[in-house]
Amino acid sequence: MPLHNGFALYFGGGIFLSSYDYGPYRYKIDGVWYVERRGIPYFGIEGVLGADYYIPNTPVVLGLDLRPRFFNVVYPYLWDAGLNVRYEF
């Protein structure tokens, strides 16, 4: 959605599938130490809300976006944010 003086808002969403690695996991059996990496798959939905600033007379765009996430596992980060600089051809 274009706004005034080079600013624009955008929004959207989607689903994702990933894996979280919480290793290495160390354990001892009969005096021998073992090291194992364990990962758990997870999935969820994610939204995005952002703002862009198109710098006048240049192909450079600055942006900021916020992404709320909802997982199928307990994960401490329910929000993500990002700053970006893009070059448009």
mmCIF file as gemmi writes it, N, C-alpha and C atoms, coordinates in Angstrom:
data_model
loop_
_atom_site.group_PDB
_atom_site.id
_atom_site.type_symbol
_atom_site.label_atom_id
_atom_site.label_alt_id
_atom_site.label_comp_id
_atom_site.label_asym_id
_atom_site.label_entity_id
_atom_site.label_seq_id
_atom_site.pdbx_PDB_ins_code
_atom_site.Cartn_x
_atom_site.Cartn_y
_atom_site.Cartn_z
_atom_site.occupancy
_atom_site.B_iso_or_equiv
_atom_site.pdbx_formal_charge
_atom_site.auth_seq_id
_atom_site.auth_asym_id
_atom_site.pdbx_PDB_model_num
ATOM 1 N N . MET Axp A 1 ? 0.844 -1.166 0 1 0 ? 1 A 1
ATOM 2 C CA . MET Axp A 1 ? 0 0 0 1 0 ? 1 A 1
ATOM 3 C C . MET Axp A 1 ? 0.898 1.242 0 1 0 ? 1 A 1
ATOM 4 N N . PRO Axp A 2 ? 0.947 1.953 -1.082 1 0 ? 2 A 1
ATOM 5 C CA . PRO Axp A 2 ? 1.756 3.174 -1.11 1 0 ? 2 A 1
ATOM 6 C C . PRO Axp A 2 ? 1.193 4.227 -0.16 1 0 ? 2 A 1
ATOM 7 N N . LEU Axp A 3 ? 2.078 4.922 0.502 1 0 ? 3 A 1
ATOM 8 C CA . LEU Axp A 3 ? 1.693 6.023 1.381 1 0 ? 3 A 1
ATOM 9 C C . LEU Axp A 3 ? 2.227 7.316 0.772 1 0 ? 3 A 1
ATOM 10 N N . HIS Axp A 4 ? 2.631 8.234 1.591 1 0 ? 4 A 1
ATOM 11 C CA . HIS Axp A 4 ? 3.069 9.545 1.133 1 0 ? 4 A 1
ATOM 12 C C . HIS Axp A 4 ? 4.599 9.662 1.17 1 0 ? 4 A 1
ATOM 13 N N . ASN Axp A 5 ? 5.195 10.364 0.219 1 0 ? 5 A 1
ATOM 14 C CA . ASN Axp A 5 ? 6.63 10.698 0.181 1 0 ? 5 A 1
ATOM 15 C C . ASN Axp A 5 ? 7.555 9.489 0.189 1 0 ? 5 A 1
ATOM 16 N N . GLY Axp A 6 ? 7.271 8.477 -0.599 1 0 ? 6 A 1
ATOM 17 C CA . GLY Axp A 6 ? 8.166 7.334 -0.74 1 0 ? 6 A 1
ATOM 18 C C . GLY Axp A 6 ? 7.97 6.21 0.259 1 0 ? 6 A 1
ATOM 19 N N . PHE Axp A 7 ? 7.016 6.327 1.152 1 0 ? 7 A 1
ATOM 20 C CA . PHE Axp A 7 ? 6.755 5.273 2.132 1 0 ? 7 A 1
ATOM 21 C C . PHE Axp A 7 ? 5.697 4.313 1.601 1 0 ? 7 A 1
ATOM 22 N N . ALA Axp A 8 ? 5.823 3.064 1.999 1 0 ? 8 A 1
ATOM 23 C CA . ALA Axp A 8 ? 4.826 2.053 1.629 1 0 ? 8 A 1
ATOM 24 C C . ALA Axp A 8 ? 4.71 1.042 2.761 1 0 ? 8 A 1
ATOM 25 N N . LEU Axp A 9 ? 3.521 0.494 2.948 1 0 ? 9 A 1
ATOM 26 C CA . LEU Axp A 9 ? 3.279 -0.579 3.914 1 0 ? 9 A 1
ATOM 27 C C . LEU Axp A 9 ? 3.016 -1.877 3.165 1 0 ? 9 A 1
ATOM 28 N N . TYR Axp A 10 ? 3.398 -2.992 3.775 1 0 ? 10 A 1
ATOM 29 C CA . TYR Axp A 10 ? 3.081 -4.292 3.194 1 0 ? 10 A 1
ATOM 30 C C . TYR Axp A 10 ? 2.728 -5.261 4.312 1 0 ? 10 A 1
ATOM 31 N N . PHE Axp A 11 ? 1.993 -6.29 3.959 1 0 ? 11 A 1
ATOM 32 C CA . PHE Axp A 11 ? 1.605 -7.301 4.935 1 0 ? 11 A 1
ATOM 33 C C . PHE Axp A 11 ? 1.386 -8.609 4.198 1 0 ? 11 A 1
ATOM 34 N N . GLY Axp A 12 ? 1.439 -9.685 4.935 1 0 ? 12 A 1
ATOM 35 C CA . GLY Axp A 12 ? 1.242 -10.998 4.338 1 0 ? 12 A 1
ATOM 36 C C . GLY Axp A 12 ? 1.39 -12.078 5.395 1 0 ? 12 A 1
ATOM 37 N N . GLY Axp A 13 ? 1.519 -13.297 4.946 1 0 ? 13 A 1
ATOM 38 C CA . GLY Axp A 13 ? 1.663 -14.409 5.88 1 0 ? 13 A 1
ATOM 39 C C . GLY Axp A 13 ? 1.896 -15.708 5.144 1 0 ? 13 A 1
ATOM 40 N N . GLY Axp A 14 ? 2.132 -16.749 5.906 1 0 ? 14 A 1
ATOM 41 C CA . GLY Axp A 14 ? 2.36 -18.055 5.313 1 0 ? 14 A 1
ATOM 42 C C . GLY Axp A 14 ? 2.621 -19.104 6.371 1 0 ? 14 A 1
ATOM 43 N N . ILE Axp A 15 ? 3.029 -20.269 5.911 1 0 ? 15 A 1
ATOM 44 C CA . ILE Axp A 15 ? 3.366 -21.38 6.803 1 0 ? 15 A 1
ATOM 45 C C . ILE Axp A 15 ? 4.84 -21.7 6.636 1 0 ? 15 A 1
ATOM 46 N N . PHE Axp A 16 ? 5.417 -22.379 7.631 1 0 ? 16 A 1
ATOM 47 C CA . PHE Axp A 16 ? 6.814 -22.777 7.53 1 0 ? 16 A 1
ATOM 48 C C . PHE Axp A 16 ? 7.03 -24.127 8.202 1 0 ? 16 A 1
ATOM 49 N N . LEU Axp A 17 ? 8.111 -24.778 7.809 1 0 ? 17 A 1
ATOM 50 C CA . LEU Axp A 17 ? 8.555 -26.053 8.368 1 0 ? 17 A 1
ATOM 51 C C . LEU Axp A 17 ? 10.05 -25.947 8.563 1 0 ? 17 A 1
ATOM 52 N N . SER Axp A 18 ? 10.543 -26.322 9.741 1 0 ? 18 A 1
ATOM 53 C CA . SER Axp A 18 ? 11.965 -26.192 10.024 1 0 ? 18 A 1
ATOM 54 C C . SER Axp A 18 ? 12.381 -27.229 11.054 1 0 ? 18 A 1
ATOM 55 N N . SER Axp A 19 ? 13.631 -27.143 11.493 1 0 ? 19 A 1
ATOM 56 C CA . SER Axp A 19 ? 14.159 -28.044 12.508 1 0 ? 19 A 1
ATOM 57 C C . SER Axp A 19 ? 14.977 -27.228 13.496 1 0 ? 19 A 1
ATOM 58 N N . TYR Axp A 20 ? 14.827 -27.524 14.775 1 0 ? 20 A 1
ATOM 59 C CA . TYR Axp A 20 ? 15.564 -26.85 15.829 1 0 ? 20 A 1
ATOM 60 C C . TYR Axp A 20 ? 16.549 -27.838 16.431 1 0 ? 20 A 1
ATOM 61 N N . ASP Axp A 21 ? 17.83 -27.505 16.377 1 0 ? 21 A 1
ATOM 62 C CA . ASP Axp A 21 ? 18.891 -28.37 16.896 1 0 ? 21 A 1
ATOM 63 C C . ASP Axp A 21 ? 19.258 -27.908 18.3 1 0 ? 21 A 1
ATOM 64 N N . TYR Axp A 22 ? 19.044 -28.766 19.297 1 0 ? 22 A 1
ATOM 65 C CA . TYR Axp A 22 ? 19.372 -28.385 20.66 1 0 ? 22 A 1
ATOM 66 C C . TYR Axp A 22 ? 20.534 -29.205 21.22 1 0 ? 22 A 1
ATOM 67 N N . GLY Axp A 23 ? 21.426 -29.648 20.357 1 0 ? 23 A 1
ATOM 68 C CA . GLY Axp A 23 ? 22.586 -30.423 20.774 1 0 ? 23 A 1
ATOM 69 C C . GLY Axp A 23 ? 23.766 -29.523 21.066 1 0 ? 23 A 1
ATOM 70 N N . PRO Axp A 24 ? 24.915 -30.064 21.41 1 0 ? 24 A 1
ATOM 71 C CA . PRO Axp A 24 ? 25.122 -31.503 21.579 1 0 ? 24 A 1
ATOM 72 C C . PRO Axp A 24 ? 24.613 -31.99 22.933 1 0 ? 24 A 1
ATOM 73 N N . TYR Axp A 25 ? 24.15 -33.217 22.931 1 0 ? 25 A 1
ATOM 74 C CA . TYR Axp A 25 ? 23.653 -33.881 24.125 1 0 ? 25 A 1
ATOM 75 C C . TYR Axp A 25 ? 24.703 -34.912 24.528 1 0 ? 25 A 1
ATOM 76 N N . ARG Axp A 26 ? 25.22 -34.815 25.751 1 0 ? 26 A 1
ATOM 77 C CA . ARG Axp A 26 ? 26.281 -35.715 26.223 1 0 ? 26 A 1
ATOM 78 C C . ARG Axp A 26 ? 25.731 -36.66 27.285 1 0 ? 26 A 1
ATOM 79 N N . TYR Axp A 27 ? 26.116 -37.911 27.164 1 0 ? 27 A 1
ATOM 80 C CA . TYR Axp A 27 ? 25.706 -38.886 28.175 1 0 ? 27 A 1
ATOM 81 C C . TYR Axp A 27 ? 26.8 -39.948 28.31 1 0 ? 27 A 1
ATOM 82 N N . LYS Axp A 28 ? 26.751 -40.664 29.439 1 0 ? 28 A 1
ATOM 83 C CA . LYS Axp A 28 ? 27.797 -41.64 29.771 1 0 ? 28 A 1
ATOM 84 C C . LYS Axp A 28 ? 27.155 -42.997 30.015 1 0 ? 28 A 1
ATOM 85 N N . ILE Axp A 29 ? 27.667 -44.016 29.326 1 0 ? 29 A 1
ATOM 86 C CA . ILE Axp A 29 ? 27.221 -45.392 29.518 1 0 ? 29 A 1
ATOM 87 C C . ILE Axp A 29 ? 28.449 -46.268 29.747 1 0 ? 29 A 1
ATOM 88 N N . ASP Axp A 30 ? 28.471 -46.973 30.873 1 0 ? 30 A 1
ATOM 89 C CA . ASP Axp A 30 ? 29.574 -47.864 31.235 1 0 ? 30 A 1
ATOM 90 C C . ASP Axp A 30 ? 30.927 -47.181 31.127 1 0 ? 30 A 1
ATOM 91 N N . GLY Axp A 31 ? 31.029 -45.943 31.592 1 0 ? 31 A 1
ATOM 92 C CA . GLY Axp A 31 ? 32.293 -45.223 31.609 1 0 ? 31 A 1
ATOM 93 C C . GLY Axp A 31 ? 32.694 -44.598 30.281 1 0 ? 31 A 1
ATOM 94 N N . VAL Axp A 32 ? 31.882 -44.761 29.256 1 0 ? 32 A 1
ATOM 95 C CA . VAL Axp A 32 ? 32.194 -44.185 27.94 1 0 ? 32 A 1
ATOM 96 C C . VAL Axp A 32 ? 31.241 -43.02 27.676 1 0 ? 32 A 1
ATOM 97 N N . TRP Axp A 33 ? 31.834 -41.872 27.302 1 0 ? 33 A 1
ATOM 98 C CA . TRP Axp A 33 ? 31.036 -40.689 26.999 1 0 ? 33 A 1
ATOM 99 C C . TRP Axp A 33 ? 30.614 -40.697 25.538 1 0 ? 33 A 1
ATOM 100 N N . TYR Axp A 34 ? 29.361 -40.36 25.307 1 0 ? 34 A 1
ATOM 101 C CA . TYR Axp A 34 ? 28.812 -40.253 23.957 1 0 ? 34 A 1
ATOM 102 C C . TYR Axp A 34 ? 28.293 -38.836 23.747 1 0 ? 34 A 1
ATOM 103 N N . VAL Axp A 35 ? 28.433 -38.361 22.539 1 0 ? 35 A 1
ATOM 104 C CA . VAL Axp A 35 ? 27.926 -37.04 22.173 1 0 ? 35 A 1
ATOM 105 C C . VAL Axp A 35 ? 26.967 -37.227 21.006 1 0 ? 35 A 1
ATOM 106 N N . GLU Axp A 36 ? 25.8 -36.643 21.164 1 0 ? 36 A 1
ATOM 107 C CA . GLU Axp A 36 ? 24.761 -36.792 20.148 1 0 ? 36 A 1
ATOM 108 C C . GLU Axp A 36 ? 24.086 -35.44 19.923 1 0 ? 36 A 1
ATOM 109 N N . ARG Axp A 37 ? 23.838 -35.132 18.684 1 0 ? 37 A 1
ATOM 110 C CA . ARG Axp A 37 ? 23.087 -33.916 18.355 1 0 ? 37 A 1
ATOM 111 C C . ARG Axp A 37 ? 21.644 -34.323 18.09 1 0 ? 37 A 1
ATOM 112 N N . ARG Axp A 38 ? 20.733 -33.605 18.709 1 0 ? 38 A 1
ATOM 113 C CA . ARG Axp A 38 ? 19.325 -33.923 18.529 1 0 ? 38 A 1
ATOM 114 C C . ARG Axp A 38 ? 18.6 -32.72 17.951 1 0 ? 38 A 1
ATOM 115 N N . GLY Axp A 39 ? 17.727 -32.984 17.052 1 0 ? 39 A 1
ATOM 116 C CA . GLY Axp A 39 ? 16.921 -31.925 16.462 1 0 ? 39 A 1
ATOM 117 C C . GLY Axp A 39 ? 15.462 -32.33 16.466 1 0 ? 39 A 1
ATOM 118 N N . ILE Axp A 40 ? 14.62 -31.347 16.585 1 0 ? 40 A 1
ATOM 119 C CA . ILE Axp A 40 ? 13.192 -31.624 16.537 1 0 ? 40 A 1
ATOM 120 C C . ILE Axp A 40 ? 12.584 -30.794 15.407 1 0 ? 40 A 1
ATOM 121 N N . PRO Axp A 41 ? 11.744 -31.408 14.604 1 0 ? 41 A 1
ATOM 122 C CA . PRO Axp A 41 ? 11.074 -30.629 13.555 1 0 ? 41 A 1
ATOM 123 C C . PRO Axp A 41 ? 9.937 -29.815 14.169 1 0 ? 41 A 1
ATOM 124 N N . TYR Axp A 42 ? 9.672 -28.677 13.575 1 0 ? 42 A 1
ATOM 125 C CA . TYR Axp A 42 ? 8.532 -27.884 14.005 1 0 ? 42 A 1
ATOM 126 C C . TYR Axp A 42 ? 7.938 -27.163 12.8 1 0 ? 42 A 1
ATOM 127 N N . PHE Axp A 43 ? 6.724 -26.73 12.953 1 0 ? 43 A 1
ATOM 128 C CA . PHE Axp A 43 ? 6.04 -26.006 11.89 1 0 ? 43 A 1
ATOM 129 C C . PHE Axp A 43 ? 5.148 -24.953 12.527 1 0 ? 43 A 1
ATOM 130 N N . GLY Axp A 44 ? 4.682 -24.033 11.725 1 0 ? 44 A 1
ATOM 131 C CA . GLY Axp A 44 ? 3.81 -23.005 12.261 1 0 ? 44 A 1
ATOM 132 C C . GLY Axp A 44 ? 3.336 -22.065 11.183 1 0 ? 44 A 1
ATOM 133 N N . ILE Axp A 45 ? 2.697 -21.008 11.646 1 0 ? 45 A 1
ATOM 134 C CA . ILE Axp A 45 ? 2.248 -19.967 10.731 1 0 ? 45 A 1
ATOM 135 C C . ILE Axp A 45 ? 2.969 -18.677 11.104 1 0 ? 45 A 1
ATOM 136 N N . GLU Axp A 46 ? 3.135 -17.818 10.116 1 0 ? 46 A 1
ATOM 137 C CA . GLU Axp A 46 ? 3.87 -16.588 10.33 1 0 ? 46 A 1
ATOM 138 C C . GLU Axp A 46 ? 3.191 -15.454 9.569 1 0 ? 46 A 1
ATOM 139 N N . GLY Axp A 47 ? 3.103 -14.317 10.196 1 0 ? 47 A 1
ATOM 140 C CA . GLY Axp A 47 ? 2.596 -13.124 9.539 1 0 ? 47 A 1
ATOM 141 C C . GLY Axp A 47 ? 3.733 -12.141 9.349 1 0 ? 47 A 1
ATOM 142 N N . VAL Axp A 48 ? 3.537 -11.156 8.518 1 0 ? 48 A 1
ATOM 143 C CA . VAL Axp A 48 ? 4.539 -10.108 8.335 1 0 ? 48 A 1
ATOM 144 C C . VAL Axp A 48 ? 3.823 -8.78 8.145 1 0 ? 48 A 1
ATOM 145 N N . LEU Axp A 49 ? 4.351 -7.767 8.8 1 0 ? 49 A 1
ATOM 146 C CA . LEU Axp A 49 ? 3.869 -6.407 8.657 1 0 ? 49 A 1
ATOM 147 C C . LEU Axp A 49 ? 5.106 -5.535 8.54 1 0 ? 49 A 1
ATOM 148 N N . GLY Axp A 50 ? 5.192 -4.772 7.486 1 0 ? 50 A 1
ATOM 149 C CA . GLY Axp A 50 ? 6.401 -3.996 7.27 1 0 ? 50 A 1
ATOM 150 C C . GLY Axp A 50 ? 6.153 -2.651 6.631 1 0 ? 50 A 1
ATOM 151 N N . ALA Axp A 51 ? 7.217 -1.857 6.638 1 0 ? 51 A 1
ATOM 152 C CA . ALA Axp A 51 ? 7.188 -0.543 6.009 1 0 ? 51 A 1
ATOM 153 C C . ALA Axp A 51 ? 8.464 -0.374 5.2 1 0 ? 51 A 1
ATOM 154 N N . ASP Axp A 52 ? 8.335 0.22 4.02 1 0 ? 52 A 1
ATOM 155 C CA . ASP Axp A 52 ? 9.467 0.502 3.146 1 0 ? 52 A 1
ATOM 156 C C . ASP Axp A 52 ? 9.561 1.997 2.913 1 0 ? 52 A 1
ATOM 157 N N . TYR Axp A 53 ? 10.804 2.454 2.701 1 0 ? 53 A 1
ATOM 158 C CA . TYR Axp A 53 ? 11.038 3.829 2.284 1 0 ? 53 A 1
ATOM 159 C C . TYR Axp A 53 ? 11.868 3.793 1.012 1 0 ? 53 A 1
ATOM 160 N N . TYR Axp A 54 ? 11.301 4.259 -0.064 1 0 ? 54 A 1
ATOM 161 C CA . TYR Axp A 54 ? 11.979 4.328 -1.356 1 0 ? 54 A 1
ATOM 162 C C . TYR Axp A 54 ? 12.727 5.655 -1.429 1 0 ? 54 A 1
ATOM 163 N N . ILE Axp A 55 ? 14.055 5.596 -1.398 1 0 ? 55 A 1
ATOM 164 C CA . ILE Axp A 55 ? 14.861 6.815 -1.43 1 0 ? 55 A 1
ATOM 165 C C . ILE Axp A 55 ? 14.727 7.452 -2.811 1 0 ? 55 A 1
ATOM 166 N N . PRO Axp A 56 ? 14.338 8.714 -2.874 1 0 ? 56 A 1
ATOM 167 C CA . PRO Axp A 56 ? 14.108 9.36 -4.175 1 0 ? 56 A 1
ATOM 168 C C . PRO Axp A 56 ? 15.358 9.384 -5.06 1 0 ? 56 A 1
ATOM 169 N N . ASN Axp A 57 ? 15.16 9.13 -6.336 1 0 ? 57 A 1
ATOM 170 C CA . ASN Axp A 57 ? 16.203 9.192 -7.37 1 0 ? 57 A 1
ATOM 171 C C . ASN Axp A 57 ? 17.325 8.181 -7.174 1 0 ? 57 A 1
ATOM 172 N N . THR Axp A 58 ? 17.091 7.124 -6.406 1 0 ? 58 A 1
ATOM 173 C CA . THR Axp A 58 ? 18.067 6.043 -6.236 1 0 ? 58 A 1
ATOM 174 C C . THR Axp A 58 ? 17.32 4.714 -6.303 1 0 ? 58 A 1
ATOM 175 N N . PRO Axp A 59 ? 18.032 3.625 -6.581 1 0 ? 59 A 1
ATOM 176 C CA . PRO Axp A 59 ? 17.391 2.315 -6.572 1 0 ? 59 A 1
ATOM 177 C C . PRO Axp A 59 ? 17.44 1.629 -5.201 1 0 ? 59 A 1
ATOM 178 N N . VAL Axp A 60 ? 17.666 2.397 -4.133 1 0 ? 60 A 1
ATOM 179 C CA . VAL Axp A 60 ? 17.821 1.841 -2.781 1 0 ? 60 A 1
ATOM 180 C C . VAL Axp A 60 ? 16.513 1.986 -2.003 1 0 ? 60 A 1
ATOM 181 N N . VAL Axp A 61 ? 16.154 0.906 -1.316 1 0 ? 61 A 1
ATOM 182 C CA . VAL Axp A 61 ? 14.941 0.878 -0.492 1 0 ? 61 A 1
ATOM 183 C C . VAL Axp A 61 ? 15.33 0.435 0.919 1 0 ? 61 A 1
ATOM 184 N N . LEU Axp A 62 ? 14.881 1.161 1.918 1 0 ? 62 A 1
ATOM 185 C CA . LEU Axp A 62 ? 15.093 0.791 3.319 1 0 ? 62 A 1
ATOM 186 C C . LEU Axp A 62 ? 13.792 0.232 3.865 1 0 ? 62 A 1
ATOM 187 N N . GLY Axp A 63 ? 13.88 -0.782 4.714 1 0 ? 63 A 1
ATOM 188 C CA . GLY Axp A 63 ? 12.662 -1.378 5.231 1 0 ? 63 A 1
ATOM 189 C C . GLY Axp A 63 ? 12.793 -1.886 6.655 1 0 ? 63 A 1
ATOM 190 N N . LEU Axp A 64 ? 11.663 -2.055 7.275 1 0 ? 64 A 1
ATOM 191 C CA . LEU Axp A 64 ? 11.545 -2.625 8.619 1 0 ? 64 A 1
ATOM 192 C C . LEU Axp A 64 ? 10.339 -3.528 8.605 1 0 ? 64 A 1
ATOM 193 N N . ASP Axp A 65 ? 10.5 -4.77 9.12 1 0 ? 65 A 1
ATOM 194 C CA . ASP Axp A 65 ? 9.335 -5.641 9.2 1 0 ? 65 A 1
ATOM 195 C C . ASP Axp A 65 ? 9.282 -6.366 10.529 1 0 ? 65 A 1
ATOM 196 N N . LEU Axp A 66 ? 8.065 -6.671 10.957 1 0 ? 66 A 1
ATOM 197 C CA . LEU Axp A 66 ? 7.781 -7.424 12.18 1 0 ? 66 A 1
ATOM 198 C C . LEU Axp A 66 ? 7.061 -8.701 11.774 1 0 ? 66 A 1
ATOM 199 N N . ARG Axp A 67 ? 7.469 -9.825 12.401 1 0 ? 67 A 1
ATOM 200 C CA . ARG Axp A 67 ? 6.894 -11.113 12.034 1 0 ? 67 A 1
ATOM 201 C C . ARG Axp A 67 ? 6.467 -11.889 13.288 1 0 ? 67 A 1
ATOM 202 N N . PRO Axp A 68 ? 5.17 -11.895 13.584 1 0 ? 68 A 1
ATOM 203 C CA . PRO Axp A 68 ? 4.702 -12.775 14.668 1 0 ? 68 A 1
ATOM 204 C C . PRO Axp A 68 ? 4.662 -14.214 14.172 1 0 ? 68 A 1
ATOM 205 N N . ARG Axp A 69 ? 5.04 -15.144 15.043 1 0 ? 69 A 1
ATOM 206 C CA . ARG Axp A 69 ? 5.086 -16.569 14.677 1 0 ? 69 A 1
ATOM 207 C C . ARG Axp A 69 ? 4.357 -17.395 15.72 1 0 ? 69 A 1
ATOM 208 N N . PHE Axp A 70 ? 3.701 -18.435 15.251 1 0 ? 70 A 1
ATOM 209 C CA . PHE Axp A 70 ? 2.993 -19.365 16.135 1 0 ? 70 A 1
ATOM 210 C C . PHE Axp A 70 ? 3.469 -20.769 15.794 1 0 ? 70 A 1
ATOM 211 N N . PHE Axp A 71 ? 4.057 -21.468 16.781 1 0 ? 71 A 1
ATOM 212 C CA . PHE Axp A 71 ? 4.689 -22.77 16.591 1 0 ? 71 A 1
ATOM 213 C C . PHE Axp A 71 ? 3.85 -23.895 17.156 1 0 ? 71 A 1
ATOM 214 N N . ASN Axp A 72 ? 4.195 -25.12 16.755 1 0 ? 72 A 1
ATOM 215 C CA . ASN Axp A 72 ? 3.579 -26.302 17.349 1 0 ? 72 A 1
ATOM 216 C C . ASN Axp A 72 ? 4.39 -26.8 18.545 1 0 ? 72 A 1
ATOM 217 N N . VAL Axp A 73 ? 5.5 -26.155 18.884 1 0 ? 73 A 1
ATOM 218 C CA . VAL Axp A 73 ? 6.343 -26.536 20.024 1 0 ? 73 A 1
ATOM 219 C C . VAL Axp A 73 ? 6.557 -25.304 20.893 1 0 ? 73 A 1
ATOM 220 N N . VAL Axp A 74 ? 7.049 -25.528 22.111 1 0 ? 74 A 1
ATOM 221 C CA . VAL Axp A 74 ? 7.369 -24.418 22.994 1 0 ? 74 A 1
ATOM 222 C C . VAL Axp A 74 ? 8.69 -23.819 22.522 1 0 ? 74 A 1
ATOM 223 N N . TYR Axp A 75 ? 8.661 -22.578 22.153 1 0 ? 75 A 1
ATOM 224 C CA . TYR Axp A 75 ? 9.834 -21.884 21.625 1 0 ? 75 A 1
ATOM 225 C C . TYR Axp A 75 ? 9.814 -20.478 22.21 1 0 ? 75 A 1
ATOM 226 N N . PRO Axp A 76 ? 10.936 -19.978 22.697 1 0 ? 76 A 1
ATOM 227 C CA . PRO Axp A 76 ? 10.896 -18.719 23.445 1 0 ? 76 A 1
ATOM 228 C C . PRO Axp A 76 ? 10.699 -17.458 22.613 1 0 ? 76 A 1
ATOM 229 N N . TYR Axp A 77 ? 10.812 -17.528 21.292 1 0 ? 77 A 1
ATOM 230 C CA . TYR Axp A 77 ? 10.741 -16.321 20.472 1 0 ? 77 A 1
ATOM 231 C C . TYR Axp A 77 ? 9.489 -16.337 19.603 1 0 ? 77 A 1
ATOM 232 N N . LEU Axp A 78 ? 8.473 -15.606 20.003 1 0 ? 78 A 1
ATOM 233 C CA . LEU Axp A 78 ? 7.232 -15.556 19.239 1 0 ? 78 A 1
ATOM 234 C C . LEU Axp A 78 ? 7.198 -14.395 18.264 1 0 ? 78 A 1
ATOM 235 N N . TRP Axp A 79 ? 8.173 -13.498 18.332 1 0 ? 79 A 1
ATOM 236 C CA . TRP Axp A 79 ? 8.257 -12.358 17.417 1 0 ? 79 A 1
ATOM 237 C C . TRP Axp A 79 ? 9.65 -12.314 16.812 1 0 ? 79 A 1
ATOM 238 N N . ASP Axp A 80 ? 9.715 -11.83 15.611 1 0 ? 80 A 1
ATOM 239 C CA . ASP Axp A 80 ? 10.981 -11.613 14.932 1 0 ? 80 A 1
ATOM 240 C C . ASP Axp A 80 ? 10.86 -10.273 14.225 1 0 ? 80 A 1
ATOM 241 N N . ALA Axp A 81 ? 11.965 -9.592 14.054 1 0 ? 81 A 1
ATOM 242 C CA . ALA Axp A 81 ? 11.961 -8.302 13.373 1 0 ? 81 A 1
ATOM 243 C C . ALA Axp A 81 ? 13.199 -8.202 12.503 1 0 ? 81 A 1
ATOM 244 N N . GLY Axp A 82 ? 13.134 -7.342 11.522 1 0 ? 82 A 1
ATOM 245 C CA . GLY Axp A 82 ? 14.293 -7.188 10.657 1 0 ? 82 A 1
ATOM 246 C C . GLY Axp A 82 ? 14.366 -5.806 10.035 1 0 ? 82 A 1
ATOM 247 N N . LEU Axp A 83 ? 15.592 -5.36 9.85 1 0 ? 83 A 1
ATOM 248 C CA . LEU Axp A 83 ? 15.879 -4.148 9.093 1 0 ? 83 A 1
ATOM 249 C C . LEU Axp A 83 ? 16.473 -4.623 7.77 1 0 ? 83 A 1
ATOM 250 N N . ASN Axp A 84 ? 16.149 -3.953 6.689 1 0 ? 84 A 1
ATOM 251 C CA . ASN Axp A 84 ? 16.711 -4.372 5.419 1 0 ? 84 A 1
ATOM 252 C C . ASN Axp A 84 ? 17.038 -3.182 4.543 1 0 ? 84 A 1
ATOM 253 N N . VAL Axp A 85 ? 18.034 -3.397 3.703 1 0 ? 85 A 1
ATOM 254 C CA . VAL Axp A 85 ? 18.434 -2.459 2.675 1 0 ? 85 A 1
ATOM 255 C C . VAL Axp A 85 ? 18.416 -3.234 1.377 1 0 ? 85 A 1
ATOM 256 N N . ARG Axp A 86 ? 17.647 -2.762 0.401 1 0 ? 86 A 1
ATOM 257 C CA . ARG Axp A 86 ? 17.524 -3.489 -0.869 1 0 ? 86 A 1
ATOM 258 C C . ARG Axp A 86 ? 17.941 -2.592 -2.022 1 0 ? 86 A 1
ATOM 259 N N . TYR Axp A 87 ? 18.456 -3.234 -3.04 1 0 ? 87 A 1
ATOM 260 C CA . TYR Axp A 87 ? 18.789 -2.556 -4.286 1 0 ? 87 A 1
ATOM 261 C C . TYR Axp A 87 ? 17.834 -3.068 -5.341 1 0 ? 87 A 1
ATOM 262 N N . GLU Axp A 88 ? 17.06 -2.205 -5.948 1 0 ? 88 A 1
ATOM 263 C CA . GLU Axp A 88 ? 16.1 -2.628 -6.956 1 0 ? 88 A 1
ATOM 264 C C . GLU Axp A 88 ? 16.644 -2.326 -8.349 1 0 ? 88 A 1
ATOM 265 N N . PHE Axp A 89 ? 16.616 -3.322 -9.199 1 0 ? 89 A 1
ATOM 266 C CA . PHE Axp A 89 ? 17.117 -3.176 -10.571 1 0 ? 89 A 1
ATOM 267 C C . PHE Axp A 89 ? 16.11 -2.46 -11.443 1 0 ? 89 A 1
